[in-house]
Amino acid sequence: MDDQDTRTDRNPLELMQTEFRGSLRLFYSRLQLAPPYDSVEKALRRLTVSVKALPADEQQRLLSDPTLRWARYRQAFIESGLNQKHRGIIAGLARRRSTLGLPPEFDAILDLYVRGD
C-alpha cells in the first residue's frame, strides 16, 4: 500500500490537521522561535472550519494536491494572525531561506514575510 492509498482511507480533515500541526512545529523549531500557542490553536481551528465546509470530494482533492493543501494552510496561517507574530525576526530569517532547512512548500508561508502579503 502506498502513501496515496493510506491518505484516501483516512479522514481528510484529521490528516490535514496532523500535517498542519506538524508543519507549524517544524516551522517554529527551524526558526528557533517559541510558537505562539494560542495563535497556532486558532490556525488549526480556522483550518478545521474551512475544510469541514467543503464537500467530501473537495476534501479528498486537497489530500491529493499538495499545492491546494498548502494554500489552505497559508489561509489559516493568515486568518489566525500567525503572520503578525515574530514578524520582524521571521522576515529577516526568511530572506535567508536556504539556511533554515525548510522544505520548499514552506515558501507559501515564508513569502508572507518577504513580500509583505
MARVEXNU-413281 format. One record per atom (N, C-alpha, C, O): residue number from 0; residue in one letter; atom name; x, z, y. Coordinates in steps of 0.1 Angstrom, whole numbers, always signed. Layout:
MARVEXNU-413281
(NUM "A" "CA" (X Z Y)),
...
END
This chain:
MARVEXNU-413281
(0 "M" "N" (+9 +0 -12)),
(0 "M" "CA" (+0 +0 +0)),
(0 "M" "C" (+9 +0 +12)),
(0 "M" "O" (+18 +9 +14)),
(1 "D" "N" (+7 -9 +21)),
(1 "D" "CA" (+15 -10 +33)),
(1 "D" "C" (+9 -2 +45)),
(1 "D" "O" (-2 +4 +43)),
(2 "D" "N" (+16 -1 +56)),
(2 "D" "CA" (+12 +7 +67)),
(2 "D" "C" (-2 +3 +72)),
(2 "D" "O" (-10 +11 +76)),
(3 "Q" "N" (-4 -10 +73)),
(3 "Q" "CA" (-17 -16 +78)),
(3 "Q" "C" (-28 -11 +69)),
(3 "Q" "O" (-39 -7 +75)),
(4 "D" "N" (-27 -11 +56)),
(4 "D" "CA" (-38 -7 +47)),
(4 "D" "C" (-41 +8 +50)),
(4 "D" "O" (-53 +12 +50)),
(5 "T" "N" (-31 +16 +51)),
(5 "T" "CA" (-33 +30 +54)),
(5 "T" "C" (-40 +32 +67)),
(5 "T" "O" (-49 +41 +68)),
(6 "R" "N" (-37 +24 +77)),
(6 "R" "CA" (-43 +26 +90)),
(6 "R" "C" (-58 +23 +90)),
(6 "R" "O" (-66 +30 +96)),
(7 "T" "N" (-62 +13 +82)),
(7 "T" "CA" (-76 +9 +82)),
(7 "T" "C" (-84 +18 +74)),
(7 "T" "O" (-97 +18 +75)),
(8 "D" "N" (-78 +26 +65)),
(8 "D" "CA" (-86 +35 +56)),
(8 "D" "C" (-89 +48 +64)),
(8 "D" "O" (-97 +56 +59)),
(9 "R" "N" (-83 +50 +75)),
(9 "R" "CA" (-84 +63 +82)),
(9 "R" "C" (-92 +61 +95)),
(9 "R" "O" (-94 +50 +100)),
(10 "N" "N" (-96 +73 +100)),
(10 "N" "CA" (-104 +73 +112)),
(10 "N" "C" (-95 +68 +124)),
(10 "N" "O" (-85 +74 +127)),
(11 "P" "N" (-99 +57 +131)),
(11 "P" "CA" (-91 +52 +142)),
(11 "P" "C" (-88 +62 +153)),
(11 "P" "O" (-77 +63 +158)),
(12 "L" "N" (-98 +70 +156)),
(12 "L" "CA" (-96 +80 +166)),
(12 "L" "C" (-86 +90 +163)),
(12 "L" "O" (-77 +94 +171)),
(13 "E" "N" (-87 +95 +150)),
(13 "E" "CA" (-77 +105 +146)),
(13 "E" "C" (-63 +99 +146)),
(13 "E" "O" (-53 +106 +151)),
(14 "L" "N" (-61 +87 +141)),
(14 "L" "CA" (-48 +81 +141)),
(14 "L" "C" (-43 +79 +155)),
(14 "L" "O" (-31 +82 +158)),
(15 "M" "N" (-51 +75 +165)),
(15 "M" "CA" (-47 +73 +178)),
(15 "M" "C" (-43 +86 +185)),
(15 "M" "O" (-34 +87 +193)),
(16 "Q" "N" (-51 +96 +183)),
(16 "Q" "CA" (-48 +109 +188)),
(16 "Q" "C" (-35 +115 +184)),
(16 "Q" "O" (-27 +120 +191)),
(17 "T" "N" (-33 +113 +170)),
(17 "T" "CA" (-20 +118 +165)),
(17 "T" "C" (-8 +110 +170)),
(17 "T" "O" (+2 +116 +174)),
(18 "E" "N" (-10 +97 +171)),
(18 "E" "CA" (+1 +88 +176)),
(18 "E" "C" (+4 +91 +191)),
(18 "E" "O" (+15 +92 +195)),
(19 "F" "N" (-7 +93 +199)),
(19 "F" "CA" (-5 +96 +213)),
(19 "F" "C" (+1 +109 +215)),
(19 "F" "O" (+10 +110 +224)),
(20 "R" "N" (-3 +119 +208)),
(20 "R" "CA" (+3 +133 +210)),
(20 "R" "C" (+18 +132 +206)),
(20 "R" "O" (+26 +138 +213)),
(21 "G" "N" (+21 +125 +195)),
(21 "G" "CA" (+35 +124 +191)),
(21 "G" "C" (+43 +116 +201)),
(21 "G" "O" (+55 +119 +204)),
(22 "S" "N" (+37 +106 +207)),
(22 "S" "CA" (+44 +98 +217)),
(22 "S" "C" (+47 +106 +230)),
(22 "S" "O" (+57 +105 +236)),
(23 "L" "N" (+37 +114 +234)),
(23 "L" "CA" (+39 +123 +245)),
(23 "L" "C" (+50 +133 +243)),
(23 "L" "O" (+58 +136 +251)),
(24 "R" "N" (+50 +138 +231)),
(24 "R" "CA" (+60 +148 +227)),
(24 "R" "C" (+74 +142 +228)),
(24 "R" "O" (+83 +148 +233)),
(25 "L" "N" (+75 +130 +222)),
(25 "L" "CA" (+88 +122 +222)),
(25 "L" "C" (+92 +119 +237)),
(25 "L" "O" (+103 +121 +241)),
(26 "F" "N" (+82 +114 +245)),
(26 "F" "CA" (+85 +111 +259)),
(26 "F" "C" (+91 +122 +266)),
(26 "F" "O" (+102 +121 +272)),
(27 "Y" "N" (+85 +134 +266)),
(27 "Y" "CA" (+90 +145 +273)),
(27 "Y" "C" (+103 +151 +267)),
(27 "Y" "O" (+111 +156 +275)),
(28 "S" "N" (+104 +150 +254)),
(28 "S" "CA" (+117 +156 +248)),
(28 "S" "C" (+129 +147 +252)),
(28 "S" "O" (+139 +152 +255)),
(29 "R" "N" (+127 +133 +252)),
(29 "R" "CA" (+138 +124 +256)),
(29 "R" "C" (+141 +126 +271)),
(29 "R" "O" (+153 +124 +274)),
(30 "L" "N" (+131 +129 +279)),
(30 "L" "CA" (+134 +131 +293)),
(30 "L" "C" (+139 +145 +296)),
(30 "L" "O" (+143 +149 +307)),
(31 "Q" "N" (+139 +153 +285)),
(31 "Q" "CA" (+143 +167 +286)),
(31 "Q" "C" (+135 +175 +297)),
(31 "Q" "O" (+141 +182 +305)),
(32 "L" "N" (+122 +173 +296)),
(32 "L" "CA" (+113 +180 +305)),
(32 "L" "C" (+102 +187 +297)),
(32 "L" "O" (+98 +183 +286)),
(33 "A" "N" (+98 +198 +302)),
(33 "A" "CA" (+87 +205 +296)),
(33 "A" "C" (+74 +198 +299)),
(33 "A" "O" (+71 +194 +310)),
(34 "P" "N" (+66 +194 +288)),
(34 "P" "CA" (+54 +187 +291)),
(34 "P" "C" (+44 +196 +298)),
(34 "P" "O" (+43 +208 +296)),
(35 "P" "N" (+37 +190 +308)),
(35 "P" "CA" (+26 +198 +315)),
(35 "P" "C" (+14 +199 +305)),
(35 "P" "O" (+5 +190 +305)),
(36 "Y" "N" (+14 +209 +297)),
(36 "Y" "CA" (+4 +211 +286)),
(36 "Y" "C" (-10 +208 +290)),
(36 "Y" "O" (-17 +202 +282)),
(37 "D" "N" (-15 +214 +301)),
(37 "D" "CA" (-29 +211 +304)),
(37 "D" "C" (-32 +197 +306)),
(37 "D" "O" (-42 +192 +302)),
(38 "S" "N" (-23 +190 +313)),
(38 "S" "CA" (-25 +176 +315)),
(38 "S" "C" (-23 +167 +302)),
(38 "S" "O" (-30 +157 +301)),
(39 "V" "N" (-15 +172 +293)),
(39 "V" "CA" (-14 +165 +280)),
(39 "V" "C" (-27 +166 +273)),
(39 "V" "O" (-32 +156 +267)),
(40 "E" "N" (-33 +178 +273)),
(40 "E" "CA" (-46 +180 +266)),
(40 "E" "C" (-57 +172 +273)),
(40 "E" "O" (-66 +167 +267)),
(41 "K" "N" (-56 +171 +286)),
(41 "K" "CA" (-66 +163 +294)),
(41 "K" "C" (-64 +148 +290)),
(41 "K" "O" (-74 +141 +289)),
(42 "A" "N" (-52 +144 +288)),
(42 "A" "CA" (-49 +130 +285)),
(42 "A" "C" (-55 +127 +271)),
(42 "A" "O" (-61 +116 +268)),
(43 "L" "N" (-54 +136 +262)),
(43 "L" "CA" (-59 +135 +248)),
(43 "L" "C" (-74 +134 +249)),
(43 "L" "O" (-81 +127 +241)),
(44 "R" "N" (-80 +143 +257)),
(44 "R" "CA" (-95 +143 +259)),
(44 "R" "C" (-100 +129 +264)),
(44 "R" "O" (-110 +124 +260)),
(45 "R" "N" (-92 +124 +274)),
(45 "R" "CA" (-96 +111 +280)),
(45 "R" "C" (-95 +100 +270)),
(45 "R" "O" (-104 +91 +269)),
(46 "L" "N" (-85 +100 +262)),
(46 "L" "CA" (-83 +90 +252)),
(46 "L" "C" (-95 +91 +242)),
(46 "L" "O" (-101 +81 +238)),
(47 "T" "N" (-98 +103 +238)),
(47 "T" "CA" (-109 +106 +228)),
(47 "T" "C" (-122 +100 +234)),
(47 "T" "O" (-129 +93 +226)),
(48 "V" "N" (-126 +103 +246)),
(48 "V" "CA" (-138 +98 +252)),
(48 "V" "C" (-138 +83 +252)),
(48 "V" "O" (-148 +76 +249)),
(49 "S" "N" (-127 +77 +256)),
(49 "S" "CA" (-125 +63 +258)),
(49 "S" "C" (-127 +55 +244)),
(49 "S" "O" (-134 +45 +244)),
(50 "V" "N" (-120 +61 +234)),
(50 "V" "CA" (-121 +54 +221)),
(50 "V" "C" (-135 +56 +214)),
(50 "V" "O" (-140 +47 +208)),
(51 "K" "N" (-140 +68 +216)),
(51 "K" "CA" (-153 +71 +210)),
(51 "K" "C" (-164 +62 +215)),
(51 "K" "O" (-174 +59 +209)),
(52 "A" "N" (-163 +58 +228)),
(52 "A" "CA" (-173 +49 +234)),
(52 "A" "C" (-172 +35 +229)),
(52 "A" "O" (-182 +27 +232)),
(53 "L" "N" (-162 +31 +221)),
(53 "L" "CA" (-161 +18 +216)),
(53 "L" "C" (-168 +16 +203)),
(53 "L" "O" (-169 +25 +195)),
(54 "P" "N" (-173 +4 +200)),
(54 "P" "CA" (-179 +1 +187)),
(54 "P" "C" (-168 +2 +176)),
(54 "P" "O" (-156 +1 +179)),
(55 "A" "N" (-172 +5 +164)),
(55 "A" "CA" (-162 +6 +153)),
(55 "A" "C" (-153 -5 +151)),
(55 "A" "O" (-141 -3 +149)),
(56 "D" "N" (-158 -18 +153)),
(56 "D" "CA" (-149 -29 +152)),
(56 "D" "C" (-138 -30 +163)),
(56 "D" "O" (-127 -34 +160)),
(57 "E" "N" (-141 -25 +175)),
(57 "E" "CA" (-131 -25 +185)),
(57 "E" "C" (-121 -14 +183)),
(57 "E" "O" (-109 -15 +186)),
(58 "Q" "N" (-126 -2 +177)),
(58 "Q" "CA" (-116 +8 +174)),
(58 "Q" "C" (-106 +3 +163)),
(58 "Q" "O" (-95 +6 +164)),
(59 "Q" "N" (-111 -4 +153)),
(59 "Q" "CA" (-102 -10 +143)),
(59 "Q" "C" (-93 -20 +149)),
(59 "Q" "O" (-81 -21 +145)),
(60 "R" "N" (-98 -27 +159)),
(60 "R" "CA" (-89 -37 +166)),
(60 "R" "C" (-78 -30 +173)),
(60 "R" "O" (-66 -35 +173)),
(61 "L" "N" (-80 -19 +179)),
(61 "L" "CA" (-70 -11 +186)),
(61 "L" "C" (-59 -7 +176)),
(61 "L" "O" (-47 -7 +179)),
(62 "L" "N" (-63 -4 +164)),
(62 "L" "CA" (-53 +0 +154)),
(62 "L" "C" (-44 -11 +150)),
(62 "L" "O" (-32 -9 +147)),
(63 "S" "N" (-49 -23 +150)),
(63 "S" "CA" (-41 -34 +146)),
(63 "S" "C" (-33 -41 +157)),
(63 "S" "O" (-25 -50 +155)),
(64 "D" "N" (-36 -37 +169)),
(64 "D" "CA" (-29 -43 +181)),
(64 "D" "C" (-22 -32 +189)),
(64 "D" "O" (-28 -25 +198)),
(65 "P" "N" (-9 -30 +187)),
(65 "P" "CA" (-1 -20 +195)),
(65 "P" "C" (-2 -22 +210)),
(65 "P" "O" (-2 -12 +217)),
(66 "T" "N" (-3 -34 +215)),
(66 "T" "CA" (-4 -36 +229)),
(66 "T" "C" (-17 -31 +235)),
(66 "T" "O" (-17 -24 +245)),
(67 "L" "N" (-28 -33 +228)),
(67 "L" "CA" (-41 -27 +232)),
(67 "L" "C" (-41 -12 +231)),
(67 "L" "O" (-46 -5 +240)),
(68 "R" "N" (-35 -7 +221)),
(68 "R" "CA" (-34 +8 +219)),
(68 "R" "C" (-26 +14 +231)),
(68 "R" "O" (-31 +24 +236)),
(69 "W" "N" (-15 +8 +234)),
(69 "W" "CA" (-7 +14 +245)),
(69 "W" "C" (-13 +12 +258)),
(69 "W" "O" (-11 +20 +267)),
(70 "A" "N" (-22 +2 +260)),
(70 "A" "CA" (-29 +1 +272)),
(70 "A" "C" (-39 +13 +273)),
(70 "A" "O" (-41 +18 +284)),
(71 "R" "N" (-45 +17 +262)),
(71 "R" "CA" (-54 +29 +262)),
(71 "R" "C" (-46 +41 +265)),
(71 "R" "O" (-51 +50 +273)),
(72 "Y" "N" (-34 +42 +259)),
(72 "Y" "CA" (-26 +54 +262)),
(72 "Y" "C" (-22 +55 +276)),
(72 "Y" "O" (-22 +66 +283)),
(73 "R" "N" (-18 +44 +282)),
(73 "R" "CA" (-15 +43 +296)),
(73 "R" "C" (-27 +47 +305)),
(73 "R" "O" (-25 +55 +314)),
(74 "Q" "N" (-38 +42 +302)),
(74 "Q" "CA" (-50 +46 +309)),
(74 "Q" "C" (-53 +61 +308)),
(74 "Q" "O" (-56 +67 +319)),
(75 "A" "N" (-52 +67 +297)),
(75 "A" "CA" (-54 +81 +295)),
(75 "A" "C" (-43 +89 +303)),
(75 "A" "O" (-46 +99 +309)),
(76 "F" "N" (-31 +84 +303)),
(76 "F" "CA" (-20 +90 +310)),
(76 "F" "C" (-23 +91 +325)),
(76 "F" "O" (-21 +101 +331)),
(77 "I" "N" (-28 +80 +330)),
(77 "I" "CA" (-31 +79 +344)),
(77 "I" "C" (-43 +88 +348)),
(77 "I" "O" (-43 +96 +357)),
(78 "E" "N" (-54 +86 +340)),
(78 "E" "CA" (-66 +94 +342)),
(78 "E" "C" (-64 +109 +342)),
(78 "E" "O" (-72 +116 +348)),
(79 "S" "N" (-55 +113 +334)),
(79 "S" "CA" (-52 +128 +332)),
(79 "S" "C" (-44 +133 +343)),
(79 "S" "O" (-42 +145 +345)),
(80 "G" "N" (-37 +124 +351)),
(80 "G" "CA" (-28 +129 +362)),
(80 "G" "C" (-14 +131 +357)),
(80 "G" "O" (-6 +135 +365)),
(81 "L" "N" (-11 +127 +344)),
(81 "L" "CA" (+3 +129 +340)),
(81 "L" "C" (+13 +121 +348)),
(81 "L" "O" (+24 +124 +349)),
(82 "N" "N" (+8 +109 +353)),
(82 "N" "CA" (+17 +101 +361)),
(82 "N" "C" (+21 +107 +374)),
(82 "N" "O" (+30 +102 +381)),
(83 "Q" "N" (+15 +118 +378)),
(83 "Q" "CA" (+18 +125 +390)),
(83 "Q" "C" (+27 +137 +388)),
(83 "Q" "O" (+33 +143 +397)),
(84 "K" "N" (+29 +141 +375)),
(84 "K" "CA" (+37 +153 +372)),
(84 "K" "C" (+51 +149 +370)),
(84 "K" "O" (+54 +138 +364)),
(85 "H" "N" (+61 +157 +375)),
(85 "H" "CA" (+75 +154 +374)),
(85 "H" "C" (+78 +140 +380)),
(85 "H" "O" (+88 +134 +376)),
(86 "R" "N" (+71 +136 +389)),
(86 "R" "CA" (+71 +122 +394)),
(86 "R" "C" (+86 +118 +399)),
(86 "R" "O" (+91 +108 +394)),
(87 "G" "N" (+92 +126 +407)),
(87 "G" "CA" (+105 +122 +412)),
(87 "G" "C" (+115 +122 +402)),
(87 "G" "O" (+124 +113 +401)),
(88 "I" "N" (+115 +132 +393)),
(88 "I" "CA" (+125 +133 +382)),
(88 "I" "C" (+124 +121 +373)),
(88 "I" "O" (+133 +114 +369)),
(89 "I" "N" (+111 +118 +369)),
(89 "I" "CA" (+109 +107 +359)),
(89 "I" "C" (+112 +94 +365)),
(89 "I" "O" (+117 +85 +358)),
(90 "A" "N" (+109 +92 +378)),
(90 "A" "CA" (+112 +79 +385)),
(90 "A" "C" (+127 +77 +384)),
(90 "A" "O" (+131 +65 +381)),
(91 "G" "N" (+135 +87 +387)),
(91 "G" "CA" (+150 +85 +386)),
(91 "G" "C" (+154 +82 +372)),
(91 "G" "O" (+163 +73 +370)),
(92 "L" "N" (+149 +89 +362)),
(92 "L" "CA" (+152 +86 +348)),
(92 "L" "C" (+148 +73 +343)),
(92 "L" "O" (+155 +66 +336)),
(93 "A" "N" (+136 +68 +348)),
(93 "A" "CA" (+130 +56 +343)),
(93 "A" "C" (+138 +44 +348)),
(93 "A" "O" (+138 +33 +342)),
(94 "R" "N" (+146 +46 +359)),
(94 "R" "CA" (+154 +35 +364)),
(94 "R" "C" (+166 +32 +354)),
(94 "R" "O" (+172 +22 +355)),
(95 "R" "N" (+169 +42 +346)),
(95 "R" "CA" (+180 +41 +336)),
(95 "R" "C" (+174 +42 +322)),
(95 "R" "O" (+178 +50 +314)),
(96 "R" "N" (+164 +34 +319)),
(96 "R" "CA" (+157 +34 +307)),
(96 "R" "C" (+166 +34 +294)),
(96 "R" "O" (+163 +41 +285)),
(97 "S" "N" (+176 +26 +295)),
(97 "S" "CA" (+184 +25 +283)),
(97 "S" "C" (+191 +38 +279)),
(97 "S" "O" (+194 +40 +267)),
(98 "T" "N" (+193 +47 +288)),
(98 "T" "CA" (+199 +60 +284)),
(98 "T" "C" (+189 +69 +278)),
(98 "T" "O" (+192 +80 +273)),
(99 "L" "N" (+176 +66 +279)),
(99 "L" "CA" (+165 +75 +274)),
(99 "L" "C" (+163 +74 +259)),
(99 "L" "O" (+159 +83 +253)),
(100 "G" "N" (+166 +63 +254)),
(100 "G" "CA" (+164 +61 +239)),
(100 "G" "C" (+150 +60 +235)),
(100 "G" "O" (+146 +64 +224)),
(101 "L" "N" (+141 +56 +244)),
(101 "L" "CA" (+127 +54 +241)),
(101 "L" "C" (+124 +40 +236)),
(101 "L" "O" (+130 +31 +241)),
(102 "P" "N" (+115 +39 +226)),
(102 "P" "CA" (+112 +25 +221)),
(102 "P" "C" (+105 +17 +233)),
(102 "P" "O" (+100 +23 +242)),
(103 "P" "N" (+105 +4 +232)),
(103 "P" "CA" (+100 -5 +242)),
(103 "P" "C" (+86 -2 +246)),
(103 "P" "O" (+82 -5 +258)),
(104 "E" "N" (+77 +2 +237)),
(104 "E" "CA" (+63 +5 +240)),
(104 "E" "C" (+62 +15 +251)),
(104 "E" "O" (+51 +15 +258)),
(105 "F" "N" (+72 +23 +253)),
(105 "F" "CA" (+71 +33 +264)),
(105 "F" "C" (+72 +27 +278)),
(105 "F" "O" (+70 +34 +288)),
(106 "D" "N" (+76 +15 +278)),
(106 "D" "CA" (+76 +8 +291)),
(106 "D" "C" (+63 +8 +298)),
(106 "D" "O" (+62 +8 +311)),
(107 "A" "N" (+52 +8 +290)),
(107 "A" "CA" (+38 +9 +296)),
(107 "A" "C" (+37 +22 +304)),
(107 "A" "O" (+29 +22 +314)),
(108 "I" "N" (+44 +32 +301)),
(108 "I" "CA" (+43 +45 +309)),
(108 "I" "C" (+54 +45 +319)),
(108 "I" "O" (+52 +49 +331)),
(109 "L" "N" (+66 +41 +315)),
(109 "L" "CA" (+77 +42 +325)),
(109 "L" "C" (+75 +33 +337)),
(109 "L" "O" (+80 +36 +348)),
(110 "D" "N" (+68 +22 +335)),
(110 "D" "CA" (+66 +13 +346)),
(110 "D" "C" (+58 +20 +357)),
(110 "D" "O" (+58 +16 +369)),
(111 "L" "N" (+50 +30 +353)),
(111 "L" "CA" (+42 +37 +364)),
(111 "L" "C" (+51 +44 +374)),
(111 "L" "O" (+47 +45 +385)),
(112 "Y" "N" (+63 +47 +369)),
(112 "Y" "CA" (+72 +55 +378)),
(112 "Y" "C" (+81 +45 +386)),
(112 "Y" "O" (+85 +48 +397)),
(113 "V" "N" (+84 +34 +380)),
(113 "V" "CA" (+93 +25 +387)),
(113 "V" "C" (+86 +16 +396)),
(113 "V" "O" (+91 +14 +408)),
(114 "R" "N" (+74 +11 +392)),
(114 "R" "CA" (+67 +2 +401)),
(114 "R" "C" (+57 +9 +410)),
(114 "R" "O" (+52 +4 +420)),
(115 "G" "N" (+54 +22 +407)),
(115 "G" "CA" (+46 +29 +416)),
(115 "G" "C" (+31 +27 +414)),
(115 "G" "O" (+23 +29 +423)),
(116 "D" "N" (+27 +22 +402)),
(116 "D" "CA" (+13 +19 +399)),
(116 "D" "C" (+5 +32 +400)),
(116 "D" "O" (-8 +32 +398)),
END
